[in-house]
């Protein structure tokens, strides 16, 4: 059974650099600066009971008009944070700055709803997506250890809080959370799945999680939960190819091994190492889908090559006609952590992705 209570996890600030992401001793563990009203309306829910990090933060917008109360035609927005599987200061609350901007846009939109997106397209910074969003959820998942910057003593730390996750524990939790939300709110495929950094990795993999072979873990490990894959995925500052990332920055290898011990899983955990046909057969299943990759050329930690590797997957020629997955690339501005810490660019990418998702239904 899930429990709910006011959300109050930490998220902080770190500047971008040329080295791989590291936990920063100067990262501020306080909550992001958002309004008290918004903070009060965000609640935390446990989707499993094994670990404290098996939770998600939930925000359901208030409806201010009777004609907006039909949630069946609305979508959900689910967010998966990054932090290279290990940073405890990057959590579900890292979505708060973007959420604050998304819900604050309503007052400035002058009634221009996305129902009319084809006839009048406001700028991405103005678009009010409130009329078509039923709720937002930001997902936590079990983390791998970070003994250098965030050590834990197993002798004095409860197993409920000990960070010992190894791949595919992280993906297992994300899928469990999505399945829990789908069962509770009944939105099925009607959601935009957003992920930042390794969150984008898991967002893409979730679309093909129904297939076998995403990990070399022994059969004794619990099988990956099954979900209804989303109408659209937004990968932000995403990692899609671990071997390519290791070629670009060799020091990433050690960080990857920390979370993904088996080198054979590097390719299996890389969305760009799966074929286009897998996404079409497992994700699309004859229906229109959209993949949006939002990335900054000034990212500083994850190079643009990751976008190119994923784009090349969908450039593959298929032998037979099939439903295409609409691929869009959105160029962002700012460094890797700026995207979510400031929230402006993450919110912009979400607005653009919602418009693309809505166009799938026209």
Secondary structure, 3 states (H helix, E strand, C coil): CCCEEECCCCCCCCCCCCCCCCCCCCCCCCCCCCCHHHHHHCEEEECCCCCCCCEEEEECCCCCCHHHCCHHHCEEEEEECCCCCCCCCCCHHHHHHHHHHHHHHHHHCCCCEHHHCCCCCCCCCCCECHHHEEEEEEECCCCCCECCCECCCCCCCCCCCCCCCCCCHHHHHHHHHHHHHHHHHCCCCCEEEEEECHHHHHHHHHCCCCCCCCCCCCCCCCCCCCCCCCCEEEEECCCCCHHHHHHHCCCHHHHHHHHCCCCCHHHHCCHHHCCHHHHHHHHHCCCCEEEEEEEECCCCCCCCHHHHHHHHHHCCCCCCCCCCEEEEEEEECCCCCHHHHCCHHHHHHHHHHHHHHHHHCC
